Amino acid sequence: MGDELHAEHREGRGDVEAERFWEDHYRGRERVWSGRPNPVLVDIAGSLRPGTALDLGCGEGGDAIWLARRGWRVTAVDVSTTALDRAAADAATAGVADRIDFRRHDLAVALPPGAFDLVSAQYLHSPIEFPRVRVLQKAAGAVTPGGLLLIVDHASVSPSSWAYPEETLAPLDLSPDGWRTERLEAREREATGPNGQRVTVTDNVVAVRSLAR
């Protein structure tokens, strides 16, 4: 798996700065994320019939592994080979490696080909330049008729910047004839701050279903 990841997508590796940033991010710590799936994904996807899923910016694979355990076939992508190697190892330990296709992609360049019943973009933020709206528009284009696009954002990405769910959805310019909004809400959750303190944070949740075409 490791050699495949290193060889994947060589023809379009994209922004070297982005790759270096995220590699440093993951290499700097033995483990960055908890390994648990994101709560909104669990809430919304838990009631869906398993099919094919695309996990954008999968990190160390917590969401992809959870989906695979529930019967989904998952394509999980990230720009960091270190993150993907960890995710692949955890998937093997969990016994679901055969249900997840881990791929290295710079999403600013391209998404994996294909159409998916669920496309999940969990906290697809970046502290360096990233064409987020364009990536999410492409993500919408990868949803099968009847499938779901799920986006979860930090409502506050900096102390002076606050966003609302409508501000996530509107730039995607999705036709109301082709999409039905199922969730458009702000949710509070408990999180652990940088010094170990418990804090309440707000997430924006957007779930839109592609209508049969």
TADAJO-V385673 format. One record per helix or strand of 3 or more residues. SS is the DSSP state (@ for helix, = for strand). FROM is the first residue (numbers start at 1). LEN is the number of residues. If there is no record, write none. Layout:
# TADAJO-V385673
ss:SS from:FROM len:LEN
ss:SS from:FROM len:LEN
This chain:
# TADAJO-V385673
ss:@ from:2 len:6
ss:@ from:10 len:3
ss:@ from:16 len:12
ss:@ from:39 len:7
ss:= from:52 len:5
ss:@ from:62 len:8
ss:= from:73 len:6
ss:@ from:81 len:14
ss:@ from:97 len:3
ss:= from:100 len:5
ss:= from:116 len:7
ss:@ from:132 len:10
ss:= from:143 len:12
ss:= from:156 len:3
ss:@ from:165 len:6
ss:= from:179 len:14
ss:= from:198 len:13
